[in-house]
Amino acid sequence: MTTTTSTMTAEFSPAVLDGLPLPDCFETEEALEAYLSTPTSDLVRDMARTEGDLLILGVGGKMGPTLARLARNAMAPERRVIAVARFSEPGVREQLEAHGIETIACDLQDRAALAQLPQCANVVFMAGRKFGAGGNMPLTWAMNAYVPALVAETFARSRIVAFSTACVYPFVPVTGQGAAEDSPLAPPGEYANSCVGRERLFEHFSQLHGTPGRLFRLSYAIDLRYGVLADVATKVWRGEPVDVTMGHVNVIWQGDANTQALRCLAAATVPTSPINVSGPETTSVRWLAEEFARLLERPATITGAEAPTAWLMNTGEAERLFGYPRVPLSQLMLWVTDWTRREQRLYGKPTKFESRDGRY
């Protein structure tokens, strides 16, 4: 395990999104990431209520780097933000350090290395394995259940917000309200069941040690470089067919999702409890394809027929605590349209939202 602490002095910026108009577009990735990393006044207030430093485990994924920057910008400068990952992707560690975030390279499966991490009052757990899960199911279970058990034991005295997924639910009727937090967990596929295992291990140790927390059940965060909207828009732009068999989704802007994840630290419960996070709309994939076809001035090719069920969630509890997401679906689609038309960089990590057998 190696540690690097940025030599830069983290400057606390009071700049917030409140009252600012939504941008028309993002010319560069730097502009996009700066916007994703700007807090709201509600987030600044809630982070002030959660005393102590912040440890982010598994920061190297699609959402982690901007969540770390968002936290840094929302917290007073004397409080540490520490980002932990293997840092296998070049440049991620250096970019975090450039924004005043401390970094530690660590394999979370290594119990001894995990025990050497700083004991912080606040922990956001983002580690997990989804894509490629079917190629090595033992590793998938290790990452999604064994590692959470290690983390829950190691940080029993911390607040822990653990990222989870809508995949813990079974499919529900598209004409209903979506799965609620108290819905039974009986999902299709071994990957999804390993995610149930992750939640159950955090719940067990929270009950055992009185650890406050939240199980952050997220459905389809949207960045312009990945996500369901980028998947559909890219297929339309390239003339590829859009499969509508999984015909309906919930989506949320990544900035809103990360904001709610950090605010969950101030809304932690004992024992830990689930919270559904996504956009409030049940959105038709067929409608998305047809709307992107109109915006991009390209024909949409549709394949398949909509199933009567999908992975959908009721986000009423999150809306009660945090209000509606700041960025509406209509604006997300305009941003994605502009990004797609200019053929800006994509992560090349499709969501595989079409899958109904739980295989990724």
C-alpha positions as CSV (number, residue, x, y, z in Angstrom):
1,M,0.0,0.0,0.0
2,T,1.4,3.4,-1.0
3,T,0.3,6.8,0.1
4,T,0.6,10.1,-1.8
5,T,-0.5,13.4,-0.3
6,S,-1.0,16.3,-2.6
7,T,1.5,19.1,-1.9
8,M,-1.1,21.6,-3.0
9,T,-3.1,23.5,-0.5
10,A,-6.8,22.7,-1.0
11,E,-8.7,25.9,-1.3
12,F,-12.2,25.8,0.0
13,S,-14.5,27.5,-2.6
14,P,-17.8,28.9,-1.5
15,A,-19.0,28.8,-5.1
16,V,-22.3,26.8,-5.4
17,L,-24.7,25.9,-8.2
18,D,-27.7,27.6,-6.6
19,G,-29.2,30.3,-8.7
20,L,-27.0,29.6,-11.7
21,P,-28.7,28.8,-15.0
22,L,-28.0,25.3,-16.5
23,P,-25.3,25.5,-19.2
24,D,-26.4,25.1,-22.8
25,C,-23.6,22.6,-23.4
26,F,-20.1,21.6,-22.3
27,E,-17.3,22.4,-24.7
28,T,-14.7,20.3,-23.0
29,E,-14.3,17.4,-20.6
30,E,-12.6,19.9,-18.2
31,A,-15.7,22.1,-18.2
32,L,-18.0,19.0,-17.7
33,E,-15.9,17.8,-14.7
34,A,-15.8,21.2,-13.2
35,Y,-19.6,21.5,-13.3
36,L,-20.0,18.0,-11.9
37,S,-17.7,19.0,-9.0
38,T,-19.5,22.2,-8.0
39,P,-21.6,21.7,-4.9
40,T,-25.0,23.0,-4.0
41,S,-25.6,25.0,-0.8
42,D,-27.6,22.1,0.6
43,L,-24.6,19.8,0.2
44,V,-22.2,22.3,1.8
45,R,-24.6,22.5,4.7
46,D,-25.0,18.8,5.1
47,M,-21.2,18.2,4.8
48,A,-20.7,20.7,7.6
49,R,-23.1,18.6,9.8
50,T,-21.0,15.5,9.3
51,E,-17.8,16.2,11.3
52,G,-14.5,14.5,10.5
53,D,-12.6,13.4,7.4
54,L,-13.9,11.5,4.4
55,L,-12.6,8.3,3.1
56,I,-13.7,7.2,-0.4
57,L,-13.1,3.5,-1.1
58,G,-13.1,2.4,-4.8
59,V,-12.7,5.9,-6.2
60,G,-11.4,4.8,-9.6
61,G,-14.7,4.1,-11.3
62,K,-16.8,6.3,-13.6
63,M,-18.4,8.3,-10.7
64,G,-15.6,8.3,-8.1
65,P,-13.3,11.0,-9.3
66,T,-16.0,13.7,-9.6
67,L,-17.6,12.6,-6.3
68,A,-14.2,13.1,-4.6
69,R,-13.8,16.6,-6.2
70,L,-17.4,17.4,-5.3
71,A,-16.7,16.5,-1.6
72,R,-13.5,18.5,-1.6
73,N,-15.3,21.6,-2.8
74,A,-18.1,21.1,-0.3
75,M,-15.9,20.6,2.8
76,A,-13.8,23.0,4.8
77,P,-10.1,22.9,3.9
78,E,-8.9,21.6,7.2
79,R,-11.0,18.4,6.7
80,R,-9.3,15.6,4.7
81,V,-10.7,13.9,1.6
82,I,-8.8,10.6,1.0
83,A,-9.4,8.6,-2.1
84,V,-8.5,4.9,-2.2
85,A,-8.3,2.6,-5.2
86,R,-5.8,0.4,-7.0
87,F,-5.4,3.3,-9.5
88,S,-4.8,1.0,-12.5
89,E,-6.0,3.6,-14.9
90,P,-3.3,6.2,-15.8
91,G,-3.8,9.8,-14.7
92,V,-6.6,9.3,-12.3
93,R,-4.5,9.6,-9.2
94,E,-2.6,12.6,-10.4
95,Q,-5.8,14.4,-11.3
96,L,-7.2,13.8,-7.9
97,E,-4.1,15.1,-6.2
98,A,-4.1,18.2,-8.4
99,H,-7.5,19.1,-6.8
100,G,-6.2,18.8,-3.2
101,I,-7.4,15.2,-2.6
102,E,-5.1,12.7,-0.8
103,T,-4.7,9.3,-2.5
104,I,-3.8,5.9,-1.2
105,A,-3.2,2.9,-3.5
106,C,-4.7,-0.2,-1.9
107,D,-6.2,-3.6,-2.8
108,L,-9.4,-3.7,-0.8
109,Q,-9.2,-7.5,-0.7
110,D,-6.0,-7.3,1.3
111,R,-7.2,-7.3,4.9
112,A,-3.8,-6.1,6.3
113,A,-3.7,-3.2,3.8
114,L,-7.3,-2.3,4.6
115,A,-6.4,-2.1,8.3
116,Q,-3.7,0.4,7.6
117,L,-6.1,3.0,6.1
118,P,-6.9,6.0,8.1
119,Q,-9.9,5.7,10.4
120,C,-12.2,8.4,9.1
121,A,-15.5,9.5,10.6
122,N,-17.1,9.3,7.1
123,V,-16.8,6.5,4.5
124,V,-18.2,6.3,1.0
125,F,-17.9,2.8,-0.4
126,M,-17.9,2.6,-4.2
127,A,-16.1,-0.6,-4.9
128,G,-17.7,-3.4,-6.8
129,R,-17.6,-5.6,-9.9
130,K,-20.3,-5.7,-12.6
131,F,-19.0,-5.8,-16.2
132,G,-17.3,-9.1,-16.9
133,A,-18.9,-10.5,-13.7
134,G,-19.9,-13.7,-15.5
135,G,-16.3,-14.5,-16.5
136,N,-15.2,-15.0,-12.9
137,M,-18.2,-15.3,-10.5
138,P,-16.0,-16.2,-7.5
139,L,-14.2,-12.8,-7.9
140,T,-17.5,-11.1,-8.4
141,W,-18.8,-12.5,-5.1
142,A,-15.5,-11.6,-3.4
143,M,-15.7,-7.9,-4.5
144,N,-19.4,-7.6,-3.9
145,A,-19.8,-9.4,-0.6
146,Y,-16.4,-10.4,0.9
147,V,-14.9,-6.9,0.6
148,P,-18.0,-5.2,2.1
149,A,-17.7,-7.5,5.1
150,L,-14.0,-6.5,5.5
151,V,-14.9,-2.8,5.2
152,A,-17.9,-3.0,7.5
153,E,-15.7,-4.6,10.2
154,T,-12.7,-2.3,9.7
155,F,-14.8,0.9,9.8
156,A,-17.4,-0.1,12.3
157,R,-17.1,3.3,14.1
158,S,-17.7,5.3,10.9
159,R,-20.7,6.5,9.0
160,I,-20.8,4.3,5.8
161,V,-22.7,5.2,2.7
162,A,-22.4,2.1,0.5
163,F,-23.2,2.3,-3.2
164,S,-25.6,-0.4,-4.3
165,T,-27.9,-0.8,-7.3
166,A,-31.5,-1.1,-8.5
167,C,-30.5,-4.7,-9.6
168,V,-31.2,-6.0,-6.1
169,Y,-34.9,-5.8,-7.0
170,P,-36.9,-8.1,-9.2
171,F,-38.4,-6.7,-12.3
172,V,-41.6,-4.8,-11.6
173,P,-44.6,-3.8,-13.9
174,V,-43.8,-0.7,-16.0
175,T,-47.3,0.6,-15.2
176,G,-46.7,0.7,-11.4
177,Q,-44.9,3.0,-9.0
178,G,-41.6,1.1,-9.1
179,A,-39.9,-1.0,-6.4
180,A,-39.9,0.7,-3.0
181,E,-37.1,0.3,-0.4
182,D,-39.2,-2.4,1.5
183,S,-39.8,-4.5,-1.6
184,P,-38.5,-8.1,-1.5
185,L,-35.1,-8.6,-2.9
186,A,-35.3,-11.5,-5.5
187,P,-33.4,-10.3,-8.6
188,P,-32.5,-12.3,-11.7
189,G,-29.0,-13.4,-12.2
190,E,-26.0,-14.2,-10.0
191,Y,-24.4,-10.7,-10.3
192,A,-27.5,-9.1,-8.9
193,N,-27.6,-11.6,-6.1
194,S,-24.0,-10.8,-5.2
195,C,-25.2,-7.2,-4.8
196,V,-27.9,-8.4,-2.4
197,G,-25.0,-10.1,-0.6
198,R,-23.2,-6.8,-0.4
199,E,-26.1,-5.1,1.2
200,R,-26.8,-8.0,3.7
201,L,-23.2,-7.9,4.9
202,F,-23.3,-4.1,5.5
203,E,-26.6,-4.6,7.3
204,H,-25.3,-7.4,9.5
205,F,-22.3,-5.5,10.7
206,S,-24.3,-2.3,11.1
207,Q,-26.7,-4.2,13.4
208,L,-23.8,-5.9,15.2
209,H,-21.8,-2.7,15.8
210,G,-24.4,0.1,15.6
211,T,-22.7,1.5,12.6
212,P,-24.8,4.3,11.0
213,G,-25.1,4.3,7.2
214,R,-27.2,4.1,4.0
215,L,-27.4,1.5,1.2
216,F,-27.4,3.8,-1.8
217,R,-29.5,1.9,-4.4
218,L,-28.6,3.8,-7.6
219,S,-30.2,3.4,-11.0
220,Y,-28.4,4.6,-14.1
221,A,-26.4,7.8,-13.3
222,I,-25.8,9.9,-16.5
223,D,-22.6,11.5,-17.6
224,L,-22.2,12.6,-21.2
225,R,-19.4,10.0,-21.6
226,Y,-21.4,7.0,-20.5
227,G,-24.9,6.0,-19.4
228,V,-28.2,4.9,-20.9
229,L,-28.7,8.2,-22.7
230,A,-25.2,8.1,-24.2
231,D,-25.8,4.5,-25.3
232,V,-29.1,5.2,-27.0
233,A,-27.9,8.5,-28.6
234,T,-24.7,6.8,-29.9
235,K,-26.6,4.0,-31.5
236,V,-28.9,6.4,-33.3
237,W,-26.0,8.5,-34.4
238,R,-24.2,5.5,-35.8
239,G,-27.2,3.9,-37.4
240,E,-27.2,0.9,-35.0
241,P,-30.4,-0.7,-33.8
242,V,-31.8,0.2,-30.4
243,D,-33.2,-2.8,-28.5
244,V,-36.3,-1.9,-26.6
245,T,-37.0,-5.2,-24.9
246,M,-36.0,-3.7,-21.6
247,G,-38.3,-0.9,-22.5
248,H,-38.2,1.5,-19.5
249,V,-35.6,3.0,-17.3
250,N,-35.0,5.5,-14.5
251,V,-32.0,7.9,-15.0
252,I,-30.3,10.7,-13.0
253,W,-27.6,13.2,-13.7
254,Q,-24.3,12.1,-12.2
255,G,-23.9,15.4,-10.4
256,D,-27.3,14.9,-8.7
257,A,-26.5,11.3,-7.8
258,N,-23.1,12.2,-6.3
259,T,-24.7,15.0,-4.4
260,Q,-27.3,12.8,-2.9
261,A,-24.7,10.1,-2.0
262,L,-22.7,12.6,0.0
263,R,-25.8,14.1,1.6
264,C,-26.7,10.6,2.8
265,L,-23.8,10.9,5.3
266,A,-26.0,13.4,7.2
267,A,-29.1,11.2,6.7
268,A,-27.4,8.0,8.0
269,T,-29.6,5.6,10.1
270,V,-28.8,3.0,12.7
271,P,-28.9,0.3,11.6
272,T,-28.1,1.2,8.0
273,S,-31.1,1.4,5.6
274,P,-31.7,1.4,1.8
275,I,-32.5,4.5,-0.2
276,N,-33.5,4.5,-3.9
277,V,-31.8,7.1,-6.0
278,S,-32.6,8.0,-9.6
279,G,-34.8,10.3,-11.7
280,P,-38.5,10.3,-10.9
281,E,-39.6,9.6,-14.4
282,T,-40.3,6.1,-15.9
283,T,-38.7,6.7,-19.2
284,S,-39.5,4.8,-22.4
285,V,-36.4,3.6,-24.3
286,R,-38.4,3.7,-27.5
287,W,-39.2,7.4,-26.8
288,L,-35.6,8.1,-26.1
289,A,-34.5,6.6,-29.4
290,E,-37.2,8.5,-31.3
291,E,-36.4,11.8,-29.5
292,F,-32.7,11.5,-30.1
293,A,-33.5,10.7,-33.8
294,R,-35.3,14.0,-34.0
295,L,-32.6,16.0,-32.2
296,L,-29.7,14.4,-34.1
297,E,-31.6,14.4,-37.4
298,R,-30.9,10.7,-37.9
299,P,-33.3,7.8,-38.3
300,A,-33.8,5.5,-35.4
301,T,-33.8,1.7,-35.9
302,I,-35.9,-0.1,-33.3
303,T,-35.6,-3.8,-32.5
304,G,-37.5,-6.0,-30.1
305,A,-40.8,-5.3,-28.3
306,E,-41.2,-3.8,-24.8
307,A,-41.5,-6.3,-21.9
308,P,-44.2,-5.6,-19.4
309,T,-41.6,-5.4,-16.6
310,A,-38.3,-3.6,-16.0
311,W,-35.9,-2.6,-13.2
312,L,-37.7,0.5,-12.0
313,M,-37.6,2.2,-8.6
314,N,-39.8,4.5,-6.5
315,T,-37.6,7.4,-5.4
316,G,-40.1,9.1,-3.2
317,E,-37.9,8.8,0.0
318,A,-34.9,10.5,-1.7
319,E,-37.2,13.2,-3.0
320,R,-38.6,13.8,0.5
321,L,-35.0,14.1,1.9
322,F,-33.3,15.9,-0.9
323,G,-35.9,17.3,-3.3
324,Y,-36.1,16.6,-7.0
325,P,-32.9,16.2,-9.0
326,R,-31.6,19.5,-10.1
327,V,-31.1,18.6,-13.8
328,P,-34.2,17.5,-15.6
329,L,-34.3,14.7,-18.3
330,S,-35.0,17.2,-21.1
331,Q,-31.8,19.1,-20.3
332,L,-29.8,15.9,-20.1
333,M,-31.0,14.9,-23.5
334,L,-29.9,18.2,-25.0
335,W,-26.4,17.9,-23.4
336,V,-26.0,14.3,-24.7
337,T,-27.2,15.3,-28.1
338,D,-24.6,18.1,-28.4
339,W,-21.8,15.8,-27.1
340,T,-22.8,13.0,-29.5
341,R,-23.1,15.3,-32.5
342,R,-19.6,16.6,-31.9
343,E,-18.3,13.0,-31.4
344,Q,-16.7,13.8,-28.1
345,R,-14.9,11.2,-26.0
346,L,-16.9,8.3,-24.6
347,Y,-15.7,5.8,-21.9
348,G,-16.5,2.9,-24.1
349,K,-18.3,1.2,-21.2
350,P,-21.9,0.5,-22.3
351,T,-24.4,0.0,-19.5
352,K,-25.9,-3.1,-21.2
353,F,-29.3,-1.9,-20.0
354,E,-30.9,-4.2,-22.5
355,S,-29.9,-7.3,-20.5
356,R,-32.8,-9.1,-18.8
357,D,-31.0,-12.2,-17.7
358,G,-28.7,-10.4,-15.3
359,R,-25.5,-11.3,-17.2
360,Y,-23.0,-8.6,-17.8
